[in-house]
Amino acid sequence: MKTIEVSAPATIANLGPGFDIVGLAIEGYRDRVKIELVEESIIELKVENNTGVDIASKPWENSASVSALKVIEYANVECGFKMELIKNVPIGFGLGSSGASAAAAAYGMNKLLGDILSMEVLVKLAAEGERVACGSPHLDNVAPSLYGGFTIILDIDKPKIFNIKPLMDFSIVLVTPKVKLPKNKTEYARSLLPEKVDLTLMVKQQASLTNLIVGIMNGDLKMIGEAVCRDYVVEPARSIMIPKYYEVKDEALKAGALGFSISGAGPSVFALTYPEDAENILQAILEKFSGNGLEVMGMITKPSPTGARVERS
């Protein structure tokens, strides 16, 4: 039977005011999935976990194997598969870990079946796989992991995706403080969000989102950065997860960051910057967190123009 190996990248969701709408694929971490089609109606999953955090090893509980199964069901094909997941994207950091596994698996299974489904359908199916891992589907994680670059969700129900590769060279400073959070961190992070938003605040948030999208489409990094900094709804609610968050943000901006916010559901934070300023910004953020008694790890990365891709077939 046919076999394939596929990888998909980590992501930063939301990008400030783009909650559940905007996402960006990043370099540095990629999950890999090896799939072998078999004639019998069986599903086998083997996991090579390089993250140090336990993940589901049962096929019905893992986002990768569930995503592949969703593709088979949607395509109405009778077959089974054996899968090996090589898990590299850190878990619980806010980097779209389960989304990367789901994206790689959905993409790989579609390739094995003859590339019969559209990318937008794969987004929906991969999101269903992610639902198993974290309780709800997150299109702004699986979409950039599938497409690469920036993705903007134009319609959640269909879904409909706008994809654009970065039009400028920039770096991403990514820092993860070690903080204690509930086991189901994503659900907790969502529980912090307000149920209602004041109309005036909503207008300000819409203006920020508009600036973010226009900046992405025009390749204007300064405009993107300013928009990322102006999240009036999600950032204030989730900042309580990260000790001294606004002090760290101020320090990053003073060091030259163009934009700073929380990556996905956190606790990782990110700064957008020109490449020549990245190292200074990284050190400023690390020192501020460390000065407040937090263990912290950080790296400098780039946007990934490539989403899910075939590594071997």
C-alpha positions as CSV (number, residue, x, y, z in Angstrom):
1,M,0.0,0.0,0.0
2,K,1.0,3.6,-0.3
3,T,3.0,5.5,2.3
4,I,3.9,9.2,2.9
5,E,5.7,11.4,5.3
6,V,4.5,14.9,5.9
7,S,5.4,17.8,8.2
8,A,3.6,20.9,9.3
9,P,4.8,24.0,11.3
10,A,4.1,25.6,14.6
11,T,1.9,28.7,14.5
12,I,1.1,31.9,16.3
13,A,-2.6,32.4,16.5
14,N,-4.5,35.7,17.0
15,L,-1.6,38.1,16.4
16,G,-3.2,40.5,18.9
17,P,-6.6,41.6,17.8
18,G,-7.1,38.8,15.3
19,F,-8.7,36.4,17.9
20,D,-9.8,33.1,16.2
21,I,-9.3,34.8,12.8
22,V,-5.6,35.5,12.0
23,G,-2.7,33.2,12.3
24,L,1.0,32.9,11.2
25,A,3.1,29.9,10.5
26,I,6.6,30.0,12.1
27,E,9.9,28.3,11.6
28,G,11.7,26.3,14.3
29,Y,9.3,23.5,15.1
30,R,7.6,21.0,12.7
31,D,5.5,18.0,13.6
32,R,6.0,15.0,11.3
33,V,3.6,12.3,10.4
34,K,4.2,9.0,8.6
35,I,1.1,7.3,7.2
36,E,0.7,3.9,5.5
37,L,-2.6,3.0,3.9
38,V,-3.9,-0.5,4.6
39,E,-6.8,-2.4,3.1
40,E,-8.1,-3.5,6.5
41,S,-10.3,-1.2,8.5
42,I,-7.8,-0.7,11.3
43,I,-6.2,2.4,12.8
44,E,-2.8,2.1,14.5
45,L,-0.9,5.0,16.0
46,K,2.7,5.1,17.2
47,V,4.1,8.3,18.9
48,E,7.6,9.5,19.1
49,N,7.3,12.3,21.6
50,N,10.2,14.8,21.7
51,T,8.4,17.4,23.8
52,G,8.7,16.0,27.4
53,V,5.0,16.4,27.9
54,D,2.6,13.4,27.8
55,I,0.2,13.3,24.8
56,A,-2.6,11.0,23.8
57,S,-1.4,7.7,22.3
58,K,-4.8,6.2,21.6
59,P,-5.9,6.8,18.0
60,W,-9.3,8.1,19.0
61,E,-7.8,10.7,21.3
62,N,-4.9,12.1,19.2
63,S,-5.5,15.0,16.9
64,A,-3.3,13.5,14.1
65,S,-5.0,10.2,13.8
66,V,-8.5,11.7,14.2
67,S,-7.8,14.2,11.5
68,A,-6.6,11.5,9.1
69,L,-9.8,9.5,9.9
70,K,-11.9,12.6,9.2
71,V,-10.4,12.9,5.8
72,I,-11.1,9.2,5.0
73,E,-14.7,9.6,6.2
74,Y,-15.3,12.8,4.3
75,A,-13.8,11.3,1.1
76,N,-16.1,8.2,1.7
77,V,-13.2,5.8,1.1
78,E,-12.9,2.3,2.8
79,C,-9.5,1.8,4.1
80,G,-7.4,1.9,7.3
81,F,-4.0,3.3,8.1
82,K,-0.9,2.9,10.3
83,M,0.5,6.2,11.5
84,E,3.7,7.3,13.3
85,L,3.6,10.8,14.8
86,I,6.9,12.5,15.5
87,K,5.9,15.2,17.9
88,N,8.3,18.2,17.9
89,V,6.1,21.2,18.5
90,P,6.1,22.0,22.2
91,I,2.9,21.3,24.0
92,G,1.1,23.9,26.1
93,F,3.2,26.8,24.9
94,G,0.6,28.5,22.7
95,L,2.3,27.5,19.5
96,G,-0.5,25.4,17.9
97,S,0.9,22.1,18.9
98,S,-2.2,19.9,18.3
99,G,-3.0,22.0,15.2
100,A,0.4,21.1,13.6
101,S,-0.2,17.4,14.2
102,A,-3.7,17.7,12.8
103,A,-2.6,19.7,9.8
104,A,0.2,17.3,8.9
105,A,-2.1,14.2,9.2
106,A,-5.0,15.7,7.2
107,Y,-2.6,16.9,4.4
108,G,-0.8,13.6,4.2
109,M,-3.9,11.5,4.1
110,N,-5.4,13.7,1.4
111,K,-2.2,13.2,-0.7
112,L,-2.4,9.4,-0.2
113,L,-6.0,9.5,-1.4
114,G,-5.1,11.3,-4.6
115,D,-5.3,15.0,-3.5
116,I,-9.1,14.9,-3.8
117,L,-10.0,17.5,-1.2
118,S,-9.4,21.3,-1.2
119,M,-7.2,23.0,1.3
120,E,-10.2,24.7,2.8
121,V,-11.9,21.4,3.4
122,L,-8.7,20.1,5.0
123,V,-8.8,23.1,7.4
124,K,-12.2,22.1,8.6
125,L,-11.3,18.4,9.0
126,A,-8.0,19.2,10.7
127,A,-9.9,21.5,13.1
128,E,-12.1,18.6,14.0
129,G,-9.0,16.6,14.9
130,E,-7.8,19.4,17.1
131,R,-11.1,19.5,18.9
132,V,-10.3,16.1,20.3
133,A,-7.0,17.4,21.7
134,C,-8.1,20.7,23.2
135,G,-11.9,20.8,23.4
136,S,-12.7,23.1,20.5
137,P,-11.5,23.6,16.9
138,H,-9.1,26.4,16.2
139,L,-9.0,27.4,12.6
140,D,-6.4,30.1,13.2
141,N,-3.9,27.3,14.2
142,V,-4.6,24.7,11.6
143,A,-5.0,27.1,8.7
144,P,-1.5,28.7,8.8
145,S,0.0,25.3,9.6
146,L,-1.6,23.9,6.4
147,Y,-1.0,27.0,4.2
148,G,2.1,28.6,5.6
149,G,2.5,32.4,5.9
150,F,-0.4,34.5,7.2
151,T,-3.9,33.2,7.1
152,I,-7.1,35.1,7.7
153,I,-10.4,33.3,8.3
154,L,-13.1,34.9,6.1
155,D,-15.8,32.4,6.9
156,I,-15.6,30.0,9.9
157,D,-18.5,27.7,8.9
158,K,-17.5,26.8,5.4
159,P,-14.6,27.7,6.0
160,K,-13.1,30.3,3.6
161,I,-9.4,31.2,4.0
162,F,-7.3,34.1,2.7
163,N,-3.6,33.2,2.6
164,I,-0.8,35.6,2.0
165,K,3.0,34.9,2.2
166,P,4.9,37.6,4.2
167,L,5.9,40.4,1.9
168,M,8.7,41.6,4.1
169,D,11.7,40.3,6.0
170,F,11.1,40.2,9.7
171,S,12.1,38.2,12.8
172,I,9.9,36.9,15.6
173,V,11.2,36.8,19.2
174,L,9.5,34.0,21.0
175,V,9.7,33.6,24.7
176,T,8.0,31.1,27.0
177,P,7.9,31.8,30.8
178,K,7.4,28.8,33.0
179,V,4.1,29.4,34.8
180,K,1.7,27.1,36.5
181,L,-1.5,26.7,34.5
182,P,-4.4,24.2,34.6
183,K,-4.0,21.0,32.7
184,N,-6.5,22.0,30.0
185,K,-4.8,25.4,29.5
186,T,-6.7,26.3,26.3
187,E,-10.1,25.9,27.9
188,Y,-8.8,27.9,30.9
189,A,-7.5,30.7,28.7
190,R,-10.9,30.9,26.9
191,S,-12.7,31.0,30.3
192,L,-10.9,34.2,31.1
193,L,-12.4,36.1,28.2
194,P,-15.4,38.4,28.7
195,E,-18.8,37.2,27.7
196,K,-19.8,40.7,26.6
197,V,-17.9,43.5,25.0
198,D,-18.8,47.2,25.2
199,L,-19.8,48.7,21.9
200,T,-17.1,51.4,22.0
201,L,-14.5,48.8,22.8
202,M,-15.7,46.6,20.0
203,V,-15.2,49.5,17.5
204,K,-11.6,50.0,18.8
205,Q,-11.0,46.3,18.4
206,Q,-12.4,46.2,14.9
207,A,-10.1,49.2,14.0
208,S,-7.1,47.3,15.3
209,L,-8.0,44.1,13.4
210,T,-8.5,46.2,10.2
211,N,-5.0,47.7,10.7
212,L,-3.6,44.3,11.2
213,I,-5.1,42.9,8.0
214,V,-4.2,46.0,5.9
215,G,-0.7,45.8,7.2
216,I,-0.4,42.2,6.3
217,M,-1.7,42.8,2.8
218,N,0.6,45.8,2.2
219,G,3.7,44.2,3.8
220,D,3.9,47.1,6.3
221,L,5.6,45.6,9.3
222,K,5.3,48.8,11.4
223,M,1.5,48.8,10.8
224,I,1.3,45.1,11.7
225,G,3.3,45.7,14.9
226,E,1.2,48.6,16.0
227,A,-2.0,46.6,15.4
228,V,-0.6,43.6,17.3
229,C,-0.1,45.9,20.3
230,R,-3.6,47.1,20.3
231,D,-5.7,44.2,21.5
232,Y,-8.4,45.7,23.8
233,V,-10.3,42.4,24.6
234,V,-8.2,39.2,24.7
235,E,-4.8,40.5,25.9
236,P,-6.1,42.3,29.0
237,A,-8.1,39.2,30.0
238,R,-5.3,36.7,29.4
239,S,-2.4,38.8,30.7
240,I,-3.2,37.6,34.2
241,M,-1.7,34.2,33.3
242,I,1.7,35.8,32.8
243,P,3.3,37.5,35.8
244,K,4.5,41.1,35.0
245,Y,3.2,40.8,31.5
246,Y,2.8,44.5,30.8
247,E,6.2,45.3,32.3
248,V,7.7,42.8,29.9
249,K,5.8,44.3,27.0
250,D,7.0,47.8,27.8
251,E,10.6,46.5,28.0
252,A,10.3,44.8,24.6
253,L,8.9,47.9,23.0
254,K,11.7,50.0,24.5
255,A,14.2,47.6,23.1
256,G,12.8,48.1,19.6
257,A,10.0,45.6,19.2
258,L,7.4,46.8,16.7
259,G,4.7,44.6,18.1
260,F,4.2,42.4,21.2
261,S,1.5,40.1,22.4
262,I,0.5,36.7,23.7
263,S,1.0,33.7,21.3
264,G,-2.3,31.8,21.0
265,A,-3.6,30.8,24.4
266,G,-0.2,31.5,25.9
267,P,1.9,31.5,28.0
268,S,4.4,32.2,25.2
269,V,4.8,35.8,24.2
270,F,6.1,37.1,20.9
271,A,7.6,40.3,19.5
272,L,7.8,41.3,15.9
273,T,10.9,43.1,14.9
274,Y,13.5,43.9,12.2
275,P,16.1,41.2,12.1
276,E,18.9,43.4,13.3
277,D,17.0,44.2,16.5
278,A,16.0,40.7,17.4
279,E,18.9,39.7,19.7
280,N,18.6,42.9,21.8
281,I,14.8,42.4,22.2
282,L,15.3,38.7,23.2
283,Q,17.8,39.6,25.9
284,A,15.5,42.4,27.2
285,I,12.5,40.1,27.5
286,L,14.6,37.3,29.1
287,E,16.1,39.6,31.6
288,K,12.8,41.1,32.6
289,F,11.2,37.8,33.2
290,S,14.2,36.4,35.0
291,G,14.4,39.5,37.1
292,N,10.9,38.7,38.4
293,G,11.9,35.2,39.4
294,L,10.6,33.3,36.4
295,E,12.3,30.5,34.6
296,V,12.2,31.3,30.9
297,M,13.3,30.1,27.5
298,G,13.5,32.0,24.3
299,M,14.4,31.9,20.6
300,I,14.5,34.0,17.5
301,T,12.6,32.6,14.6
302,K,11.0,33.7,11.3
303,P,7.7,33.3,9.6
304,S,7.4,30.1,7.6
305,P,6.1,30.6,4.1
306,T,5.7,26.9,3.8
307,G,2.9,25.1,5.6
308,A,2.3,21.4,5.4
309,R,4.6,19.7,3.0
310,V,5.5,16.2,1.8
311,E,8.9,15.1,3.1
312,R,9.0,11.6,1.6
313,S,6.6,9.5,-0.5
